[in-house]
Amino acid sequence: MTTMPNPPPRKHRASDEQLSAASRERHDQIASTAEGIASDIAKWNERFGFLDYDGADIVLATVFGQKGYHLLGVATPVQLDDDEVEIALAFDDGSGPKTAVMALTSRLRGNDVVELAERIQSPSWATALREAGFIPPWVPYIYARRLYADAWRAIEPSGFGLLFPEGERIAPTRIVW
């Protein structure tokens, strides 16, 4: 029987420690890249609403249909501030035409509610809505995926309606002229 000679030792073979260190370094690079991509997606999502706001207009129209309101158009995105896009929908609830204006957010905090309540009183907000063809009175809503506890406490006194993907949680009590 013929025996095979052992192969010659490799001159450039890395030690287990070197391989382990290189593997950890590569893993850290990949993890860092993945975190950067996730952060970019979250920023795009927040800015453009690619994921979180999909269907918000349908939820609003569905809620109004369930209430028996007559829709006077389709839900329309309206840019009211530099970076903020809301959805506006003209409707008639039987007492005359109104416009629902829905702020969109992923996570709602109490200070967000306070800021929105201040913002809807601003002349630039009213001008942007009028220029987009939506006349007062305006009925404010917030569409959110998640709420923090302080947002629950702030929403009812604000008079805003609150919508989730599943429908209306709180009916609005505020009308803005």
Backbone bond lengths (Angstrom), bond angles and torsions (degrees), N, CA, C in turn:
res aa  C-N    CA-C-N  psi(-1)  N-CA   C-N-CA  omega(-1)  CA-C   N-CA-C  phi
1 M - - - 1.411 - - 1.518 108.96 -
2 T 1.290 113.90 135.77 1.449 119.75 -177.57 1.527 109.02 -94.32
3 T 1.284 114.90 133.57 1.472 118.25 177.43 1.517 109.12 -101.30
4 M 1.335 113.56 145.94 1.472 119.81 179.51 1.520 107.96 -87.29
5 P 1.297 115.07 136.67 1.465 116.65 177.54 1.533 109.54 -71.16
6 N 1.303 116.05 149.51 1.464 120.79 175.30 1.525 109.29 -64.63
7 P 1.345 115.53 141.25 1.463 117.11 178.40 1.519 110.22 -67.32
8 P 1.303 115.21 150.55 1.468 117.54 179.68 1.534 109.39 -65.88
9 P 1.301 118.39 147.81 1.471 120.82 178.92 1.528 109.98 -64.48
10 R 1.337 114.55 144.36 1.466 118.86 178.29 1.517 108.86 -77.27
11 K 1.295 114.09 138.33 1.450 118.75 -178.01 1.525 111.79 -79.08
12 H 1.357 118.29 -28.36 1.463 121.03 -173.37 1.522 112.39 -111.89
13 R 1.291 116.72 26.67 1.456 119.56 -178.86 1.533 109.37 -74.36
14 A 1.367 115.31 129.58 1.458 120.21 -179.67 1.516 109.66 -78.42
15 S 1.303 114.76 148.06 1.463 119.09 177.65 1.531 108.95 -75.34
16 D 1.329 115.34 163.15 1.458 120.35 178.03 1.528 110.66 -58.57
17 E 1.323 116.69 -38.08 1.466 120.29 179.50 1.524 111.14 -64.52
18 Q 1.334 116.43 -41.10 1.465 119.58 179.00 1.527 110.88 -65.79
19 L 1.338 116.19 -43.04 1.466 119.52 178.37 1.520 110.81 -63.01
20 S 1.308 116.93 -41.84 1.452 121.33 -179.57 1.533 110.67 -64.39
21 A 1.321 117.34 -42.97 1.463 121.13 179.11 1.530 110.64 -65.23
22 A 1.318 117.12 -42.26 1.466 120.92 178.47 1.527 110.67 -65.35
23 S 1.321 116.20 -39.11 1.461 120.62 178.82 1.535 110.71 -64.37
24 R 1.334 116.46 -43.33 1.470 120.46 178.48 1.527 110.85 -63.34
25 E 1.331 115.51 -41.87 1.464 119.63 -179.83 1.529 110.86 -63.23
26 R 1.316 117.10 -43.68 1.473 121.49 178.66 1.525 110.46 -64.83
27 H 1.323 116.59 -41.33 1.467 120.77 177.32 1.526 110.39 -59.83
28 D 1.335 117.19 -44.20 1.471 121.29 179.37 1.524 111.22 -63.49
29 Q 1.340 117.14 -38.88 1.466 120.34 177.53 1.528 111.17 -63.22
30 I 1.320 116.12 -44.26 1.465 120.92 179.79 1.529 110.26 -64.71
31 A 1.313 117.14 -43.63 1.471 121.22 179.35 1.522 110.66 -62.32
32 S 1.315 116.92 -41.74 1.461 120.64 179.13 1.528 111.17 -64.45
33 T 1.310 116.65 -42.27 1.464 121.16 177.49 1.527 110.79 -63.28
34 A 1.322 116.77 -42.79 1.472 120.83 179.10 1.523 110.92 -63.33
35 E 1.329 117.40 -40.51 1.465 120.63 177.74 1.525 110.52 -63.29
36 G 1.324 117.40 -40.63 1.465 121.25 177.85 1.518 111.82 -63.25
37 I 1.314 116.61 -42.24 1.472 120.86 178.68 1.521 109.91 -65.28
38 A 1.324 117.58 -44.72 1.469 120.94 179.12 1.526 110.56 -61.28
39 S 1.310 116.95 -40.05 1.464 120.83 178.34 1.529 110.82 -64.32
40 D 1.328 116.46 -43.75 1.473 120.15 178.39 1.526 111.35 -62.24
41 I 1.323 116.99 -42.38 1.463 120.61 178.95 1.520 110.19 -63.05
42 A 1.322 117.26 -42.17 1.469 120.74 178.88 1.528 110.59 -62.38
43 K 1.341 116.81 -41.31 1.473 120.13 178.12 1.517 110.67 -64.33
44 W 1.323 117.86 -44.95 1.465 121.05 178.44 1.518 110.32 -62.58
45 N 1.316 115.29 -41.94 1.452 120.09 -179.99 1.525 110.54 -61.36
46 E 1.329 116.73 -45.29 1.462 120.76 -179.84 1.528 110.86 -66.32
47 R 1.317 116.40 -41.15 1.467 120.65 -176.38 1.530 112.42 -73.98
48 F 1.315 117.20 -44.56 1.458 120.23 -172.33 1.522 113.89 -109.69
49 G 1.309 117.17 -9.32 1.456 120.14 176.35 1.510 114.68 66.85
50 F 1.313 117.97 32.18 1.461 120.29 -177.61 1.522 112.72 -58.87
51 L 1.321 116.84 -37.06 1.457 119.08 -174.08 1.516 112.65 -110.52
52 D 1.323 117.25 -50.80 1.450 120.35 -171.05 1.517 114.95 -68.83
53 Y 1.307 118.07 -28.42 1.452 119.21 -172.91 1.516 112.83 -101.81
54 D 1.306 115.76 0.72 1.450 119.42 178.90 1.521 109.05 -58.81
55 G 1.305 116.54 118.71 1.453 120.75 178.28 1.510 114.83 94.36
56 A 1.338 119.58 -3.71 1.466 121.00 -179.82 1.525 110.82 -59.77
57 D 1.327 116.82 -39.26 1.461 120.39 179.20 1.528 111.16 -64.94
58 I 1.318 116.45 -36.39 1.466 121.06 179.50 1.528 110.30 -69.20
59 V 1.331 116.42 -39.15 1.467 120.09 177.84 1.525 109.54 -60.74
60 L 1.339 117.06 -46.29 1.463 120.87 -179.66 1.527 110.90 -61.50
61 A 1.318 117.69 -48.43 1.466 121.16 179.90 1.532 111.25 -62.67
62 T 1.322 117.12 -38.29 1.464 121.09 179.33 1.526 111.19 -65.48
63 V 1.326 116.62 -44.33 1.465 120.90 178.69 1.527 109.62 -60.73
64 F 1.309 116.90 -44.11 1.470 119.74 179.71 1.523 111.43 -65.07
65 G 1.325 116.89 -37.90 1.461 120.28 176.22 1.518 111.47 -62.94
66 Q 1.336 117.11 -40.62 1.462 121.49 178.18 1.525 111.90 -64.78
67 K 1.333 116.18 -30.19 1.463 120.55 178.63 1.529 112.15 -82.34
68 G 1.330 116.11 -7.23 1.455 120.05 -179.68 1.526 114.09 84.56
69 Y 1.330 116.85 14.63 1.461 120.44 179.23 1.521 109.70 -75.43
70 H 1.322 115.59 148.96 1.464 121.49 176.27 1.529 107.71 -94.25
71 L 1.318 116.66 121.07 1.468 120.51 178.94 1.519 109.05 -78.95
72 L 1.319 116.79 133.19 1.462 122.42 -178.02 1.519 112.32 -101.35
73 G 1.294 117.36 9.79 1.461 122.84 -179.80 1.512 108.64 174.59
74 V 1.313 114.90 -161.59 1.460 120.49 177.69 1.523 109.37 -109.40
75 A 1.309 116.08 155.28 1.462 120.58 176.38 1.527 108.60 -64.19
76 T 1.315 115.12 131.76 1.456 121.29 -172.51 1.525 110.96 -128.39
77 P 1.333 118.44 131.65 1.461 119.13 173.52 1.529 110.47 -69.02
78 V 1.315 116.00 136.24 1.460 121.61 179.79 1.517 107.59 -133.83
79 Q 1.331 116.50 127.39 1.464 120.08 176.83 1.519 107.62 -89.16
80 L 1.334 115.69 110.19 1.457 121.02 -175.74 1.514 113.00 -98.37
81 D 1.293 117.96 -24.94 1.454 123.11 177.90 1.520 107.37 -130.55
82 D 1.315 116.27 178.84 1.458 120.19 -177.38 1.521 112.76 -52.43
83 D 1.319 117.29 -48.80 1.457 120.46 -174.67 1.520 113.65 -114.07
84 E 1.304 117.47 -8.12 1.457 119.97 -172.30 1.527 111.57 -95.87
85 V 1.313 114.95 133.75 1.458 121.25 175.68 1.524 107.25 -119.83
86 E 1.310 115.55 127.40 1.446 120.94 176.51 1.524 107.81 -114.37
87 I 1.314 115.22 171.17 1.460 120.77 175.41 1.518 107.48 -112.65
88 A 1.321 116.90 132.25 1.460 122.03 178.10 1.525 108.68 -116.62
89 L 1.332 115.48 142.80 1.459 121.27 -179.97 1.522 108.62 -145.30
90 A 1.328 116.02 118.71 1.463 121.10 177.45 1.527 108.84 -80.05
91 F 1.343 115.96 138.22 1.456 120.93 -178.54 1.519 109.66 -152.09
92 D 1.304 115.53 165.28 1.459 121.49 174.42 1.522 107.03 -127.18
93 D 1.326 115.74 122.29 1.460 120.54 -178.53 1.529 112.03 -96.63
94 G 1.321 116.50 12.21 1.455 121.03 -178.66 1.514 112.98 99.73
95 S 1.319 116.87 -16.18 1.463 120.61 178.12 1.523 111.57 -108.77
96 G 1.326 116.48 9.76 1.460 121.72 179.45 1.517 112.07 123.54
97 P 1.335 116.67 164.44 1.472 120.02 -177.96 1.525 111.89 -69.64
98 K 1.317 113.43 145.50 1.465 122.65 177.10 1.524 107.85 -144.29
99 T 1.308 115.66 170.09 1.459 120.94 175.36 1.517 109.40 -126.16
100 A 1.316 116.29 122.52 1.466 120.82 171.86 1.517 107.28 -82.67
101 V 1.314 116.38 132.52 1.463 121.71 176.27 1.518 106.61 -122.08
102 M 1.323 114.98 119.24 1.457 120.87 -173.03 1.525 110.51 -114.34
103 A 1.335 115.49 116.76 1.464 121.51 172.76 1.524 107.76 -78.61
104 L 1.318 116.70 143.23 1.462 122.61 -176.46 1.521 109.86 -114.01
105 T 1.321 115.68 131.45 1.462 119.05 178.04 1.526 109.90 -151.45
106 S 1.311 115.49 151.39 1.457 120.63 177.11 1.521 110.45 -78.86
107 R 1.327 114.73 -51.64 1.463 121.43 -178.59 1.516 108.00 -126.14
108 L 1.313 116.10 126.86 1.459 120.76 -176.68 1.520 110.16 -106.02
109 R 1.320 114.79 126.57 1.459 122.19 176.18 1.528 108.44 -113.29
110 G 1.311 116.14 163.79 1.460 120.74 -179.49 1.515 112.94 -58.54
111 N 1.342 117.31 -41.76 1.463 119.40 179.93 1.529 111.77 -66.44
112 D 1.342 117.85 -26.20 1.467 120.79 174.87 1.524 110.14 -64.61
113 V 1.321 116.49 -41.30 1.460 121.17 179.66 1.526 109.75 -63.15
114 V 1.330 116.47 -44.86 1.467 121.05 179.37 1.527 110.51 -61.53
115 E 1.334 117.18 -44.66 1.468 120.91 178.98 1.523 111.46 -62.78
116 L 1.327 117.42 -41.72 1.466 120.69 178.54 1.519 110.98 -64.48
117 A 1.319 116.70 -40.23 1.464 120.47 179.22 1.525 110.92 -62.28
118 E 1.323 117.27 -36.53 1.467 121.30 176.94 1.529 110.60 -73.17
119 R 1.319 115.81 -40.90 1.468 120.45 -176.13 1.523 112.75 -64.76
120 I 1.326 117.60 -36.61 1.468 118.50 -177.46 1.523 112.54 -70.23
121 Q 1.318 116.92 -11.32 1.462 120.91 176.67 1.537 112.23 -90.82
122 S 1.329 117.35 -6.63 1.464 120.02 -174.54 1.526 111.42 -76.47
123 P 1.332 117.14 142.95 1.466 121.16 178.07 1.533 112.67 -60.56
124 S 1.339 117.81 -34.35 1.475 119.84 -178.96 1.525 110.63 -66.23
125 W 1.305 116.73 -35.05 1.461 122.36 178.01 1.525 109.39 -63.89
126 A 1.322 117.23 -48.58 1.469 121.63 -179.97 1.527 110.95 -64.76
127 T 1.319 117.08 -40.18 1.468 120.95 179.32 1.521 110.73 -62.93
128 A 1.330 117.04 -45.23 1.469 120.67 -179.77 1.528 110.94 -61.79
129 L 1.317 117.13 -41.19 1.465 119.71 178.02 1.523 111.45 -65.05
130 R 1.324 116.87 -45.00 1.479 120.22 178.95 1.532 110.76 -61.86
131 E 1.330 116.62 -42.97 1.466 120.30 179.84 1.523 111.56 -63.90
132 A 1.320 116.76 -27.84 1.465 120.84 178.04 1.530 111.29 -83.67
133 G 1.344 116.64 -1.59 1.454 120.86 176.52 1.519 115.15 93.46
134 F 1.315 117.18 13.62 1.461 120.78 179.75 1.524 109.83 -106.82
135 I 1.325 115.30 120.34 1.456 120.94 -175.42 1.530 110.37 -98.73
136 P 1.343 116.43 156.04 1.459 118.92 175.99 1.532 109.88 -73.26
137 P 1.295 117.17 164.61 1.460 127.50 5.13 1.529 111.45 -78.23
138 W 1.342 114.14 152.63 1.449 121.42 179.79 1.522 110.10 -108.62
139 V 1.303 115.57 137.71 1.465 122.15 179.32 1.529 106.95 -111.97
140 P 1.331 117.58 112.71 1.468 119.91 -174.17 1.536 114.11 -83.68
141 Y 1.312 114.40 135.67 1.465 123.14 175.27 1.523 108.43 -128.25
142 I 1.312 115.36 158.32 1.462 122.17 169.06 1.517 106.71 -125.61
143 Y 1.321 115.98 132.30 1.461 122.63 174.04 1.521 106.74 -107.46
144 A 1.323 116.65 120.79 1.465 120.46 -177.05 1.517 110.49 -136.08
145 R 1.309 115.53 151.34 1.466 121.54 173.83 1.522 110.50 -87.72
146 R 1.338 116.26 -40.20 1.461 121.31 -177.21 1.521 109.01 -138.07
147 L 1.314 115.59 147.39 1.459 121.67 176.90 1.517 109.88 -125.05
148 Y 1.318 115.10 139.28 1.450 120.74 170.90 1.530 107.84 -86.42
149 A 1.317 116.64 160.63 1.467 121.28 -175.63 1.524 111.75 -57.09
150 D 1.329 117.29 -39.79 1.465 118.80 -178.84 1.528 111.85 -67.42
151 A 1.319 118.10 -24.86 1.471 120.92 176.73 1.526 110.17 -69.79
152 W 1.342 116.62 -39.19 1.469 119.86 177.50 1.528 110.02 -59.44
153 R 1.322 115.88 -39.96 1.469 119.40 -179.42 1.523 111.87 -71.09
154 A 1.324 118.02 -29.10 1.470 121.64 -175.52 1.526 113.33 -88.67
155 I 1.311 118.21 -23.57 1.465 120.11 -170.28 1.528 113.12 -69.27
156 E 1.313 119.09 -45.82 1.464 119.91 -177.26 1.526 112.83 -64.00
157 P 1.336 120.22 -47.50 1.468 118.92 177.98 1.540 113.08 -62.83
158 S 1.334 117.44 -23.77 1.468 120.64 -179.18 1.517 111.82 -72.02
159 G 1.331 117.45 -24.89 1.460 121.57 -177.35 1.515 114.13 85.05
160 F 1.331 116.89 0.45 1.460 120.60 178.70 1.523 110.68 -72.49
161 G 1.316 115.80 147.96 1.454 120.53 166.97 1.513 107.83 -82.53
162 L 1.313 116.76 153.89 1.454 120.50 -178.64 1.515 109.50 -126.22
163 L 1.329 115.54 123.40 1.460 122.30 177.65 1.523 109.79 -116.59
164 F 1.311 114.24 142.88 1.460 123.55 171.56 1.525 106.26 -118.67
165 P 1.312 118.58 171.08 1.466 119.67 175.99 1.534 112.43 -56.32
166 E 1.326 116.67 -26.37 1.464 120.68 -179.10 1.521 113.13 -83.44
167 G 1.334 118.29 -10.57 1.461 120.84 179.73 1.517 112.42 134.59
168 E 1.332 115.37 -162.96 1.457 121.60 -176.53 1.527 110.86 -82.86
169 R 1.332 115.50 131.31 1.468 120.76 176.08 1.522 110.84 -102.57
170 I 1.336 116.01 -37.77 1.459 121.52 -179.44 1.528 107.59 -134.62
171 A 1.324 116.49 127.32 1.466 121.07 177.28 1.527 109.72 -77.60
172 P 1.314 117.78 144.85 1.462 119.42 179.55 1.529 111.31 -71.67
173 T 1.327 114.41 147.93 1.464 120.37 175.61 1.520 110.88 -121.95
174 R 1.305 117.16 -0.05 1.466 121.84 -175.60 1.518 110.30 -108.32
175 I 1.312 115.95 140.27 1.454 121.98 172.59 1.530 106.54 -126.70
176 V 1.311 116.46 132.78 1.462 122.71 -178.06 1.520 109.18 -109.07
177 W 1.311 116.10 125.72 1.477 121.10 177.00 1.476 107.34 -102.51
